[in-house]
Structure formats: structure tokens, C-alpha cells
Amino acid sequence: MTLSDVAIPWATFMALSLLFILWKGGAPERLGVASIVALGVFQLTVEMLFPSKFVTVDVSSLGADLIGFLGFGAIALHARRIWPLWATSFQVLCLGAHFARWASISISREAYAVARGAPTALVILLMLGATMLCIRARRRGQVDRPWQDWGDIARQRNAPLG
């Protein structure tokens, strides 16, 4: 079994998952797909200019993980969902892999490659699960309030008691 025997089906699954999330997911999930696409486009563009050899810190992956961290962090601040908090945490793990590579070059290339990429793949699986929950809620007739209304919370806090 070669790497392409695993990579091509996995990439196909991920691409189909992102399309499914765009089609059936709620607003936060679709915004999550936009974050994944943005970090992917950034990484591919920089990778064409500066190919990674996994020997030093991978600049394209570091930048992509920063984009993911900021994107999922922004979604986490405003969405009424738990998955963006996990997604942001997974991006912190990716950023930690870059720091570990920078601090200690003795980390193997394979370990660095997995540590910087696997958490982002888990984010896609999280969004896929969140999309399935959205579909289930819609089938039950539940109203999906995807975004937190911070002004409503402030009004409730300042409302007179009794």
C-alpha cells in the first residue's frame, strides 16, 4: 500500500464532505467550509512558491493554520455551536506542531507532517457531524438559531428584576 492509495480516497472523501456541508449545513458550518477553503488555497499557493521538505517549519502550513485558527475562532465567538471551539482548539494543536518543529529540529519529518495536518482533517469531520445534527434538527421541526445575539444577552442582564 502506497501513500497515494490512502491519500486519494481520503482527499476525495474530504472534498465530498465539504460539498455536503455547503449543501446541507447551517450558516456556521458553511462559514467553516469557507475557512477550510481559504487555508487550503493559501497553503497551495505558498507551497507552489516555497515547496516544503518538512525539515524546518513549513511556512505555508503555518500560515494556513493561522488562517484556520482566526477563522474558526471568529466563528466560535459568534456561533451557537460547540464544534467551532473544538475546531479552534485543533488549530492550536497544529500551531503547536510548528512551534515544536521550530524549537527542536529532532522531530521526525513524518511526525511533523501528521501533527500539522491531522487536526485540520478532524475539523472537517467535526463540521460533517454538526451538519448531520442540523439535518436531524430540521427534520424534527426545530428552529436553528445559528448565531449568538450578544445584544440580547446585554439587554437581559440590564433588565429590571421582577
Chimera marker file (.cmm) of the C-alpha trace (Angstrom):
<marker_set name="trace">
<marker id="1" x="0.000" y="0.000" z="0.000" r="1" g="1" b="0" radius="0.5"/>
<marker id="2" x="1.405" y="3.362" z="-1.004" r="1" g="1" b="0" radius="0.5"/>
<marker id="3" x="0.669" y="6.825" z="0.277" r="1" g="1" b="0" radius="0.5"/>
<marker id="4" x="-1.438" y="7.619" z="-2.805" r="1" g="1" b="0" radius="0.5"/>
<marker id="5" x="-3.581" y="4.528" z="-2.108" r="1" g="1" b="0" radius="0.5"/>
<marker id="6" x="-4.701" y="6.263" z="1.094" r="1" g="1" b="0" radius="0.5"/>
<marker id="7" x="-4.349" y="9.936" z="0.157" r="1" g="1" b="0" radius="0.5"/>
<marker id="8" x="-6.546" y="9.969" z="-2.943" r="1" g="1" b="0" radius="0.5"/>
<marker id="9" x="-9.612" y="8.296" z="-1.354" r="1" g="1" b="0" radius="0.5"/>
<marker id="10" x="-9.160" y="10.428" z="1.785" r="1" g="1" b="0" radius="0.5"/>
<marker id="11" x="-8.930" y="13.657" z="-0.238" r="1" g="1" b="0" radius="0.5"/>
<marker id="12" x="-11.997" y="12.615" z="-2.239" r="1" g="1" b="0" radius="0.5"/>
<marker id="13" x="-13.929" y="11.909" z="0.969" r="1" g="1" b="0" radius="0.5"/>
<marker id="14" x="-12.921" y="15.289" z="2.402" r="1" g="1" b="0" radius="0.5"/>
<marker id="15" x="-13.882" y="17.167" z="-0.777" r="1" g="1" b="0" radius="0.5"/>
<marker id="16" x="-17.270" y="15.427" z="-0.921" r="1" g="1" b="0" radius="0.5"/>
<marker id="17" x="-17.772" y="16.158" z="2.788" r="1" g="1" b="0" radius="0.5"/>
<marker id="18" x="-17.119" y="19.873" z="2.240" r="1" g="1" b="0" radius="0.5"/>
<marker id="19" x="-19.609" y="19.931" z="-0.653" r="1" g="1" b="0" radius="0.5"/>
<marker id="20" x="-22.192" y="18.161" z="1.502" r="1" g="1" b="0" radius="0.5"/>
<marker id="21" x="-21.628" y="20.648" z="4.334" r="1" g="1" b="0" radius="0.5"/>
<marker id="22" x="-22.105" y="23.563" z="1.920" r="1" g="1" b="0" radius="0.5"/>
<marker id="23" x="-25.305" y="21.987" z="0.644" r="1" g="1" b="0" radius="0.5"/>
<marker id="24" x="-26.930" y="20.916" z="3.905" r="1" g="1" b="0" radius="0.5"/>
<marker id="25" x="-25.080" y="22.662" z="6.755" r="1" g="1" b="0" radius="0.5"/>
<marker id="26" x="-26.132" y="25.669" z="8.751" r="1" g="1" b="0" radius="0.5"/>
<marker id="27" x="-24.569" y="29.109" z="8.366" r="1" g="1" b="0" radius="0.5"/>
<marker id="28" x="-21.682" y="28.449" z="10.805" r="1" g="1" b="0" radius="0.5"/>
<marker id="29" x="-20.837" y="25.195" z="9.044" r="1" g="1" b="0" radius="0.5"/>
<marker id="30" x="-20.801" y="26.890" z="5.640" r="1" g="1" b="0" radius="0.5"/>
<marker id="31" x="-18.538" y="29.588" z="7.068" r="1" g="1" b="0" radius="0.5"/>
<marker id="32" x="-16.327" y="26.794" z="8.394" r="1" g="1" b="0" radius="0.5"/>
<marker id="33" x="-16.045" y="25.439" z="4.859" r="1" g="1" b="0" radius="0.5"/>
<marker id="34" x="-15.004" y="28.920" z="3.720" r="1" g="1" b="0" radius="0.5"/>
<marker id="35" x="-12.251" y="28.868" z="6.372" r="1" g="1" b="0" radius="0.5"/>
<marker id="36" x="-11.061" y="25.434" z="5.210" r="1" g="1" b="0" radius="0.5"/>
<marker id="37" x="-11.059" y="26.577" z="1.570" r="1" g="1" b="0" radius="0.5"/>
<marker id="38" x="-9.201" y="29.798" z="2.475" r="1" g="1" b="0" radius="0.5"/>
<marker id="39" x="-6.490" y="27.956" z="4.373" r="1" g="1" b="0" radius="0.5"/>
<marker id="40" x="-6.222" y="25.367" z="1.593" r="1" g="1" b="0" radius="0.5"/>
<marker id="41" x="-5.881" y="27.971" z="-1.151" r="1" g="1" b="0" radius="0.5"/>
<marker id="42" x="-3.296" y="29.856" z="0.897" r="1" g="1" b="0" radius="0.5"/>
<marker id="43" x="-1.295" y="26.708" z="1.556" r="1" g="1" b="0" radius="0.5"/>
<marker id="44" x="-1.356" y="25.539" z="-2.076" r="1" g="1" b="0" radius="0.5"/>
<marker id="45" x="-0.358" y="28.983" z="-3.347" r="1" g="1" b="0" radius="0.5"/>
<marker id="46" x="2.580" y="29.350" z="-0.962" r="1" g="1" b="0" radius="0.5"/>
<marker id="47" x="3.579" y="25.690" z="-1.467" r="1" g="1" b="0" radius="0.5"/>
<marker id="48" x="3.981" y="26.341" z="-5.195" r="1" g="1" b="0" radius="0.5"/>
<marker id="49" x="6.410" y="29.162" z="-4.401" r="1" g="1" b="0" radius="0.5"/>
<marker id="50" x="8.227" y="27.544" z="-1.461" r="1" g="1" b="0" radius="0.5"/>
<marker id="51" x="7.938" y="23.733" z="-1.533" r="1" g="1" b="0" radius="0.5"/>
<marker id="52" x="8.024" y="22.135" z="1.923" r="1" g="1" b="0" radius="0.5"/>
<marker id="53" x="10.532" y="19.477" z="2.786" r="1" g="1" b="0" radius="0.5"/>
<marker id="54" x="9.274" y="19.020" z="6.376" r="1" g="1" b="0" radius="0.5"/>
<marker id="55" x="12.827" y="19.684" z="7.615" r="1" g="1" b="0" radius="0.5"/>
<marker id="56" x="12.200" y="23.165" z="9.027" r="1" g="1" b="0" radius="0.5"/>
<marker id="57" x="8.990" y="24.965" z="9.903" r="1" g="1" b="0" radius="0.5"/>
<marker id="58" x="6.638" y="24.704" z="6.937" r="1" g="1" b="0" radius="0.5"/>
<marker id="59" x="5.761" y="28.337" z="6.182" r="1" g="1" b="0" radius="0.5"/>
<marker id="60" x="2.745" y="27.525" z="4.013" r="1" g="1" b="0" radius="0.5"/>
<marker id="61" x="1.233" y="25.249" z="6.646" r="1" g="1" b="0" radius="0.5"/>
<marker id="62" x="1.976" y="27.696" z="9.465" r="1" g="1" b="0" radius="0.5"/>
<marker id="63" x="0.179" y="30.482" z="7.602" r="1" g="1" b="0" radius="0.5"/>
<marker id="64" x="-2.715" y="28.195" z="6.729" r="1" g="1" b="0" radius="0.5"/>
<marker id="65" x="-3.060" y="27.106" z="10.345" r="1" g="1" b="0" radius="0.5"/>
<marker id="66" x="-3.087" y="30.749" z="11.464" r="1" g="1" b="0" radius="0.5"/>
<marker id="67" x="-5.884" y="31.421" z="8.965" r="1" g="1" b="0" radius="0.5"/>
<marker id="68" x="-7.790" y="28.412" z="10.318" r="1" g="1" b="0" radius="0.5"/>
<marker id="69" x="-7.231" y="29.480" z="13.921" r="1" g="1" b="0" radius="0.5"/>
<marker id="70" x="-8.502" y="33.005" z="13.237" r="1" g="1" b="0" radius="0.5"/>
<marker id="71" x="-11.418" y="31.814" z="11.078" r="1" g="1" b="0" radius="0.5"/>
<marker id="72" x="-12.658" y="29.154" z="13.482" r="1" g="1" b="0" radius="0.5"/>
<marker id="73" x="-12.004" y="31.451" z="16.439" r="1" g="1" b="0" radius="0.5"/>
<marker id="74" x="-14.229" y="34.131" z="14.908" r="1" g="1" b="0" radius="0.5"/>
<marker id="75" x="-16.950" y="31.562" z="14.241" r="1" g="1" b="0" radius="0.5"/>
<marker id="76" x="-16.623" y="30.280" z="17.821" r="1" g="1" b="0" radius="0.5"/>
<marker id="77" x="-17.192" y="33.780" z="19.208" r="1" g="1" b="0" radius="0.5"/>
<marker id="78" x="-20.480" y="34.234" z="17.385" r="1" g="1" b="0" radius="0.5"/>
<marker id="79" x="-21.981" y="30.812" z="16.604" r="1" g="1" b="0" radius="0.5"/>
<marker id="80" x="-24.356" y="28.928" z="18.853" r="1" g="1" b="0" radius="0.5"/>
<marker id="81" x="-22.393" y="25.745" z="18.211" r="1" g="1" b="0" radius="0.5"/>
<marker id="82" x="-19.771" y="23.783" z="20.125" r="1" g="1" b="0" radius="0.5"/>
<marker id="83" x="-17.795" y="22.481" z="17.122" r="1" g="1" b="0" radius="0.5"/>
<marker id="84" x="-16.052" y="25.832" z="16.410" r="1" g="1" b="0" radius="0.5"/>
<marker id="85" x="-14.498" y="25.721" z="19.889" r="1" g="1" b="0" radius="0.5"/>
<marker id="86" x="-13.122" y="22.264" z="19.131" r="1" g="1" b="0" radius="0.5"/>
<marker id="87" x="-12.005" y="23.367" z="15.663" r="1" g="1" b="0" radius="0.5"/>
<marker id="88" x="-10.137" y="26.331" z="17.141" r="1" g="1" b="0" radius="0.5"/>
<marker id="89" x="-8.518" y="24.004" z="19.682" r="1" g="1" b="0" radius="0.5"/>
<marker id="90" x="-7.431" y="21.625" z="16.920" r="1" g="1" b="0" radius="0.5"/>
<marker id="91" x="-5.842" y="24.544" z="15.078" r="1" g="1" b="0" radius="0.5"/>
<marker id="92" x="-3.937" y="25.383" z="18.275" r="1" g="1" b="0" radius="0.5"/>
<marker id="93" x="-2.588" y="21.809" z="18.145" r="1" g="1" b="0" radius="0.5"/>
<marker id="94" x="-1.437" y="22.436" z="14.563" r="1" g="1" b="0" radius="0.5"/>
<marker id="95" x="0.261" y="25.660" z="15.645" r="1" g="1" b="0" radius="0.5"/>
<marker id="96" x="1.895" y="23.747" z="18.494" r="1" g="1" b="0" radius="0.5"/>
<marker id="97" x="3.390" y="21.332" z="15.952" r="1" g="1" b="0" radius="0.5"/>
<marker id="98" x="5.032" y="24.269" z="14.190" r="1" g="1" b="0" radius="0.5"/>
<marker id="99" x="6.393" y="25.555" z="17.484" r="1" g="1" b="0" radius="0.5"/>
<marker id="100" x="7.721" y="22.092" z="18.331" r="1" g="1" b="0" radius="0.5"/>
<marker id="101" x="9.417" y="21.905" z="14.927" r="1" g="1" b="0" radius="0.5"/>
<marker id="102" x="10.928" y="25.347" z="15.452" r="1" g="1" b="0" radius="0.5"/>
<marker id="103" x="12.105" y="24.551" z="18.991" r="1" g="1" b="0" radius="0.5"/>
<marker id="104" x="13.508" y="21.095" z="18.227" r="1" g="1" b="0" radius="0.5"/>
<marker id="105" x="14.591" y="20.027" z="14.782" r="1" g="1" b="0" radius="0.5"/>
<marker id="106" x="14.952" y="16.435" z="16.094" r="1" g="1" b="0" radius="0.5"/>
<marker id="107" x="11.235" y="15.751" z="15.464" r="1" g="1" b="0" radius="0.5"/>
<marker id="108" x="10.894" y="13.361" z="12.525" r="1" g="1" b="0" radius="0.5"/>
<marker id="109" x="9.508" y="14.679" z="9.261" r="1" g="1" b="0" radius="0.5"/>
<marker id="110" x="6.684" y="12.155" z="9.370" r="1" g="1" b="0" radius="0.5"/>
<marker id="111" x="5.625" y="13.137" z="12.891" r="1" g="1" b="0" radius="0.5"/>
<marker id="112" x="5.682" y="16.821" z="11.948" r="1" g="1" b="0" radius="0.5"/>
<marker id="113" x="3.624" y="16.175" z="8.814" r="1" g="1" b="0" radius="0.5"/>
<marker id="114" x="0.959" y="14.293" z="10.767" r="1" g="1" b="0" radius="0.5"/>
<marker id="115" x="0.900" y="16.730" z="13.707" r="1" g="1" b="0" radius="0.5"/>
<marker id="116" x="0.428" y="19.730" z="11.460" r="1" g="1" b="0" radius="0.5"/>
<marker id="117" x="-2.203" y="18.174" z="9.192" r="1" g="1" b="0" radius="0.5"/>
<marker id="118" x="-4.302" y="15.648" z="11.089" r="1" g="1" b="0" radius="0.5"/>
<marker id="119" x="-6.090" y="18.127" z="13.391" r="1" g="1" b="0" radius="0.5"/>
<marker id="120" x="-7.425" y="20.059" z="10.385" r="1" g="1" b="0" radius="0.5"/>
<marker id="121" x="-8.816" y="16.813" z="8.954" r="1" g="1" b="0" radius="0.5"/>
<marker id="122" x="-10.576" y="16.282" z="12.287" r="1" g="1" b="0" radius="0.5"/>
<marker id="123" x="-12.153" y="19.737" z="11.898" r="1" g="1" b="0" radius="0.5"/>
<marker id="124" x="-13.788" y="18.607" z="8.656" r="1" g="1" b="0" radius="0.5"/>
<marker id="125" x="-15.156" y="15.540" z="10.444" r="1" g="1" b="0" radius="0.5"/>
<marker id="126" x="-16.494" y="17.822" z="13.214" r="1" g="1" b="0" radius="0.5"/>
<marker id="127" x="-18.270" y="20.004" z="10.663" r="1" g="1" b="0" radius="0.5"/>
<marker id="128" x="-19.691" y="16.911" z="8.977" r="1" g="1" b="0" radius="0.5"/>
<marker id="129" x="-21.094" y="15.753" z="12.329" r="1" g="1" b="0" radius="0.5"/>
<marker id="130" x="-22.504" y="19.223" z="13.018" r="1" g="1" b="0" radius="0.5"/>
<marker id="131" x="-24.180" y="19.181" z="9.611" r="1" g="1" b="0" radius="0.5"/>
<marker id="132" x="-25.794" y="15.834" z="10.389" r="1" g="1" b="0" radius="0.5"/>
<marker id="133" x="-27.133" y="17.328" z="13.636" r="1" g="1" b="0" radius="0.5"/>
<marker id="134" x="-28.520" y="20.319" z="11.685" r="1" g="1" b="0" radius="0.5"/>
<marker id="135" x="-30.309" y="17.977" z="9.299" r="1" g="1" b="0" radius="0.5"/>
<marker id="136" x="-31.763" y="15.998" z="12.203" r="1" g="1" b="0" radius="0.5"/>
<marker id="137" x="-32.973" y="19.172" z="13.945" r="1" g="1" b="0" radius="0.5"/>
<marker id="138" x="-34.643" y="20.438" z="10.761" r="1" g="1" b="0" radius="0.5"/>
<marker id="139" x="-36.428" y="17.101" z="10.307" r="1" g="1" b="0" radius="0.5"/>
<marker id="140" x="-37.789" y="17.436" z="13.845" r="1" g="1" b="0" radius="0.5"/>
<marker id="141" x="-39.037" y="20.924" z="13.046" r="1" g="1" b="0" radius="0.5"/>
<marker id="142" x="-36.635" y="22.641" z="15.422" r="1" g="1" b="0" radius="0.5"/>
<marker id="143" x="-35.635" y="26.229" z="14.712" r="1" g="1" b="0" radius="0.5"/>
<marker id="144" x="-31.928" y="26.679" z="14.071" r="1" g="1" b="0" radius="0.5"/>
<marker id="145" x="-30.606" y="29.862" z="15.667" r="1" g="1" b="0" radius="0.5"/>
<marker id="146" x="-27.036" y="29.698" z="14.377" r="1" g="1" b="0" radius="0.5"/>
<marker id="147" x="-25.708" y="32.987" z="15.737" r="1" g="1" b="0" radius="0.5"/>
<marker id="148" x="-25.497" y="34.304" z="19.276" r="1" g="1" b="0" radius="0.5"/>
<marker id="149" x="-27.239" y="37.639" z="19.807" r="1" g="1" b="0" radius="0.5"/>
<marker id="150" x="-24.853" y="39.329" z="22.222" r="1" g="1" b="0" radius="0.5"/>
<marker id="151" x="-27.073" y="42.419" z="22.371" r="1" g="1" b="0" radius="0.5"/>
<marker id="152" x="-29.950" y="40.276" z="23.655" r="1" g="1" b="0" radius="0.5"/>
<marker id="153" x="-27.744" y="38.960" z="26.459" r="1" g="1" b="0" radius="0.5"/>
<marker id="154" x="-26.768" y="42.507" z="27.434" r="1" g="1" b="0" radius="0.5"/>
<marker id="155" x="-30.419" y="43.613" z="27.405" r="1" g="1" b="0" radius="0.5"/>
<marker id="156" x="-31.394" y="40.688" z="29.649" r="1" g="1" b="0" radius="0.5"/>
<marker id="157" x="-28.574" y="41.462" z="32.053" r="1" g="1" b="0" radius="0.5"/>
<marker id="158" x="-29.646" y="45.134" z="32.319" r="1" g="1" b="0" radius="0.5"/>
<marker id="159" x="-33.378" y="44.393" z="32.559" r="1" g="1" b="0" radius="0.5"/>
<marker id="160" x="-35.010" y="45.256" z="35.881" r="1" g="1" b="0" radius="0.5"/>
<marker id="161" x="-35.796" y="42.293" z="38.104" r="1" g="1" b="0" radius="0.5"/>
<marker id="162" x="-39.374" y="41.317" z="38.910" r="1" g="1" b="0" radius="0.5"/>
<link id1="1" id2="2" r="1" g="1" b="0" radius="0.2"/>
<link id1="2" id2="3" r="1" g="1" b="0" radius="0.2"/>
<link id1="3" id2="4" r="1" g="1" b="0" radius="0.2"/>
<link id1="4" id2="5" r="1" g="1" b="0" radius="0.2"/>
<link id1="5" id2="6" r="1" g="1" b="0" radius="0.2"/>
<link id1="6" id2="7" r="1" g="1" b="0" radius="0.2"/>
<link id1="7" id2="8" r="1" g="1" b="0" radius="0.2"/>
<link id1="8" id2="9" r="1" g="1" b="0" radius="0.2"/>
<link id1="9" id2="10" r="1" g="1" b="0" radius="0.2"/>
<link id1="10" id2="11" r="1" g="1" b="0" radius="0.2"/>
<link id1="11" id2="12" r="1" g="1" b="0" radius="0.2"/>
<link id1="12" id2="13" r="1" g="1" b="0" radius="0.2"/>
<link id1="13" id2="14" r="1" g="1" b="0" radius="0.2"/>
<link id1="14" id2="15" r="1" g="1" b="0" radius="0.2"/>
<link id1="15" id2="16" r="1" g="1" b="0" radius="0.2"/>
<link id1="16" id2="17" r="1" g="1" b="0" radius="0.2"/>
<link id1="17" id2="18" r="1" g="1" b="0" radius="0.2"/>
<link id1="18" id2="19" r="1" g="1" b="0" radius="0.2"/>
<link id1="19" id2="20" r="1" g="1" b="0" radius="0.2"/>
<link id1="20" id2="21" r="1" g="1" b="0" radius="0.2"/>
<link id1="21" id2="22" r="1" g="1" b="0" radius="0.2"/>
<link id1="22" id2="23" r="1" g="1" b="0" radius="0.2"/>
<link id1="23" id2="24" r="1" g="1" b="0" radius="0.2"/>
<link id1="24" id2="25" r="1" g="1" b="0" radius="0.2"/>
<link id1="25" id2="26" r="1" g="1" b="0" radius="0.2"/>
<link id1="26" id2="27" r="1" g="1" b="0" radius="0.2"/>
<link id1="27" id2="28" r="1" g="1" b="0" radius="0.2"/>
<link id1="28" id2="29" r="1" g="1" b="0" radius="0.2"/>
<link id1="29" id2="30" r="1" g="1" b="0" radius="0.2"/>
<link id1="30" id2="31" r="1" g="1" b="0" radius="0.2"/>
<link id1="31" id2="32" r="1" g="1" b="0" radius="0.2"/>
<link id1="32" id2="33" r="1" g="1" b="0" radius="0.2"/>
<link id1="33" id2="34" r="1" g="1" b="0" radius="0.2"/>
<link id1="34" id2="35" r="1" g="1" b="0" radius="0.2"/>
<link id1="35" id2="36" r="1" g="1" b="0" radius="0.2"/>
<link id1="36" id2="37" r="1" g="1" b="0" radius="0.2"/>
<link id1="37" id2="38" r="1" g="1" b="0" radius="0.2"/>
<link id1="38" id2="39" r="1" g="1" b="0" radius="0.2"/>
<link id1="39" id2="40" r="1" g="1" b="0" radius="0.2"/>
<link id1="40" id2="41" r="1" g="1" b="0" radius="0.2"/>
<link id1="41" id2="42" r="1" g="1" b="0" radius="0.2"/>
<link id1="42" id2="43" r="1" g="1" b="0" radius="0.2"/>
<link id1="43" id2="44" r="1" g="1" b="0" radius="0.2"/>
<link id1="44" id2="45" r="1" g="1" b="0" radius="0.2"/>
<link id1="45" id2="46" r="1" g="1" b="0" radius="0.2"/>
<link id1="46" id2="47" r="1" g="1" b="0" radius="0.2"/>
<link id1="47" id2="48" r="1" g="1" b="0" radius="0.2"/>
<link id1="48" id2="49" r="1" g="1" b="0" radius="0.2"/>
<link id1="49" id2="50" r="1" g="1" b="0" radius="0.2"/>
<link id1="50" id2="51" r="1" g="1" b="0" radius="0.2"/>
<link id1="51" id2="52" r="1" g="1" b="0" radius="0.2"/>
<link id1="52" id2="53" r="1" g="1" b="0" radius="0.2"/>
<link id1="53" id2="54" r="1" g="1" b="0" radius="0.2"/>
<link id1="54" id2="55" r="1" g="1" b="0" radius="0.2"/>
<link id1="55" id2="56" r="1" g="1" b="0" radius="0.2"/>
<link id1="56" id2="57" r="1" g="1" b="0" radius="0.2"/>
<link id1="57" id2="58" r="1" g="1" b="0" radius="0.2"/>
<link id1="58" id2="59" r="1" g="1" b="0" radius="0.2"/>
<link id1="59" id2="60" r="1" g="1" b="0" radius="0.2"/>
<link id1="60" id2="61" r="1" g="1" b="0" radius="0.2"/>
<link id1="61" id2="62" r="1" g="1" b="0" radius="0.2"/>
<link id1="62" id2="63" r="1" g="1" b="0" radius="0.2"/>
<link id1="63" id2="64" r="1" g="1" b="0" radius="0.2"/>
<link id1="64" id2="65" r="1" g="1" b="0" radius="0.2"/>
<link id1="65" id2="66" r="1" g="1" b="0" radius="0.2"/>
<link id1="66" id2="67" r="1" g="1" b="0" radius="0.2"/>
<link id1="67" id2="68" r="1" g="1" b="0" radius="0.2"/>
<link id1="68" id2="69" r="1" g="1" b="0" radius="0.2"/>
<link id1="69" id2="70" r="1" g="1" b="0" radius="0.2"/>
<link id1="70" id2="71" r="1" g="1" b="0" radius="0.2"/>
<link id1="71" id2="72" r="1" g="1" b="0" radius="0.2"/>
<link id1="72" id2="73" r="1" g="1" b="0" radius="0.2"/>
<link id1="73" id2="74" r="1" g="1" b="0" radius="0.2"/>
<link id1="74" id2="75" r="1" g="1" b="0" radius="0.2"/>
<link id1="75" id2="76" r="1" g="1" b="0" radius="0.2"/>
<link id1="76" id2="77" r="1" g="1" b="0" radius="0.2"/>
<link id1="77" id2="78" r="1" g="1" b="0" radius="0.2"/>
<link id1="78" id2="79" r="1" g="1" b="0" radius="0.2"/>
<link id1="79" id2="80" r="1" g="1" b="0" radius="0.2"/>
<link id1="80" id2="81" r="1" g="1" b="0" radius="0.2"/>
<link id1="81" id2="82" r="1" g="1" b="0" radius="0.2"/>
<link id1="82" id2="83" r="1" g="1" b="0" radius="0.2"/>
<link id1="83" id2="84" r="1" g="1" b="0" radius="0.2"/>
<link id1="84" id2="85" r="1" g="1" b="0" radius="0.2"/>
<link id1="85" id2="86" r="1" g="1" b="0" radius="0.2"/>
<link id1="86" id2="87" r="1" g="1" b="0" radius="0.2"/>
<link id1="87" id2="88" r="1" g="1" b="0" radius="0.2"/>
<link id1="88" id2="89" r="1" g="1" b="0" radius="0.2"/>
<link id1="89" id2="90" r="1" g="1" b="0" radius="0.2"/>
<link id1="90" id2="91" r="1" g="1" b="0" radius="0.2"/>
<link id1="91" id2="92" r="1" g="1" b="0" radius="0.2"/>
<link id1="92" id2="93" r="1" g="1" b="0" radius="0.2"/>
<link id1="93" id2="94" r="1" g="1" b="0" radius="0.2"/>
<link id1="94" id2="95" r="1" g="1" b="0" radius="0.2"/>
<link id1="95" id2="96" r="1" g="1" b="0" radius="0.2"/>
<link id1="96" id2="97" r="1" g="1" b="0" radius="0.2"/>
<link id1="97" id2="98" r="1" g="1" b="0" radius="0.2"/>
<link id1="98" id2="99" r="1" g="1" b="0" radius="0.2"/>
<link id1="99" id2="100" r="1" g="1" b="0" radius="0.2"/>
<link id1="100" id2="101" r="1" g="1" b="0" radius="0.2"/>
<link id1="101" id2="102" r="1" g="1" b="0" radius="0.2"/>
<link id1="102" id2="103" r="1" g="1" b="0" radius="0.2"/>
<link id1="103" id2="104" r="1" g="1" b="0" radius="0.2"/>
<link id1="104" id2="105" r="1" g="1" b="0" radius="0.2"/>
<link id1="105" id2="106" r="1" g="1" b="0" radius="0.2"/>
<link id1="106" id2="107" r="1" g="1" b="0" radius="0.2"/>
<link id1="107" id2="108" r="1" g="1" b="0" radius="0.2"/>
<link id1="108" id2="109" r="1" g="1" b="0" radius="0.2"/>
<link id1="109" id2="110" r="1" g="1" b="0" radius="0.2"/>
<link id1="110" id2="111" r="1" g="1" b="0" radius="0.2"/>
<link id1="111" id2="112" r="1" g="1" b="0" radius="0.2"/>
<link id1="112" id2="113" r="1" g="1" b="0" radius="0.2"/>
<link id1="113" id2="114" r="1" g="1" b="0" radius="0.2"/>
<link id1="114" id2="115" r="1" g="1" b="0" radius="0.2"/>
<link id1="115" id2="116" r="1" g="1" b="0" radius="0.2"/>
<link id1="116" id2="117" r="1" g="1" b="0" radius="0.2"/>
<link id1="117" id2="118" r="1" g="1" b="0" radius="0.2"/>
<link id1="118" id2="119" r="1" g="1" b="0" radius="0.2"/>
<link id1="119" id2="120" r="1" g="1" b="0" radius="0.2"/>
<link id1="120" id2="121" r="1" g="1" b="0" radius="0.2"/>
<link id1="121" id2="122" r="1" g="1" b="0" radius="0.2"/>
<link id1="122" id2="123" r="1" g="1" b="0" radius="0.2"/>
<link id1="123" id2="124" r="1" g="1" b="0" radius="0.2"/>
<link id1="124" id2="125" r="1" g="1" b="0" radius="0.2"/>
<link id1="125" id2="126" r="1" g="1" b="0" radius="0.2"/>
<link id1="126" id2="127" r="1" g="1" b="0" radius="0.2"/>
<link id1="127" id2="128" r="1" g="1" b="0" radius="0.2"/>
<link id1="128" id2="129" r="1" g="1" b="0" radius="0.2"/>
<link id1="129" id2="130" r="1" g="1" b="0" radius="0.2"/>
<link id1="130" id2="131" r="1" g="1" b="0" radius="0.2"/>
<link id1="131" id2="132" r="1" g="1" b="0" radius="0.2"/>
<link id1="132" id2="133" r="1" g="1" b="0" radius="0.2"/>
<link id1="133" id2="134" r="1" g="1" b="0" radius="0.2"/>
<link id1="134" id2="135" r="1" g="1" b="0" radius="0.2"/>
<link id1="135" id2="136" r="1" g="1" b="0" radius="0.2"/>
<link id1="136" id2="137" r="1" g="1" b="0" radius="0.2"/>
<link id1="137" id2="138" r="1" g="1" b="0" radius="0.2"/>
<link id1="138" id2="139" r="1" g="1" b="0" radius="0.2"/>
<link id1="139" id2="140" r="1" g="1" b="0" radius="0.2"/>
<link id1="140" id2="141" r="1" g="1" b="0" radius="0.2"/>
<link id1="141" id2="142" r="1" g="1" b="0" radius="0.2"/>
<link id1="142" id2="143" r="1" g="1" b="0" radius="0.2"/>
<link id1="143" id2="144" r="1" g="1" b="0" radius="0.2"/>
<link id1="144" id2="145" r="1" g="1" b="0" radius="0.2"/>
<link id1="145" id2="146" r="1" g="1" b="0" radius="0.2"/>
<link id1="146" id2="147" r="1" g="1" b="0" radius="0.2"/>
<link id1="147" id2="148" r="1" g="1" b="0" radius="0.2"/>
<link id1="148" id2="149" r="1" g="1" b="0" radius="0.2"/>
<link id1="149" id2="150" r="1" g="1" b="0" radius="0.2"/>
<link id1="150" id2="151" r="1" g="1" b="0" radius="0.2"/>
<link id1="151" id2="152" r="1" g="1" b="0" radius="0.2"/>
<link id1="152" id2="153" r="1" g="1" b="0" radius="0.2"/>
<link id1="153" id2="154" r="1" g="1" b="0" radius="0.2"/>
<link id1="154" id2="155" r="1" g="1" b="0" radius="0.2"/>
<link id1="155" id2="156" r="1" g="1" b="0" radius="0.2"/>
<link id1="156" id2="157" r="1" g="1" b="0" radius="0.2"/>
<link id1="157" id2="158" r="1" g="1" b="0" radius="0.2"/>
<link id1="158" id2="159" r="1" g="1" b="0" radius="0.2"/>
<link id1="159" id2="160" r="1" g="1" b="0" radius="0.2"/>
<link id1="160" id2="161" r="1" g="1" b="0" radius="0.2"/>
<link id1="161" id2="162" r="1" g="1" b="0" radius="0.2"/>
</marker_set>
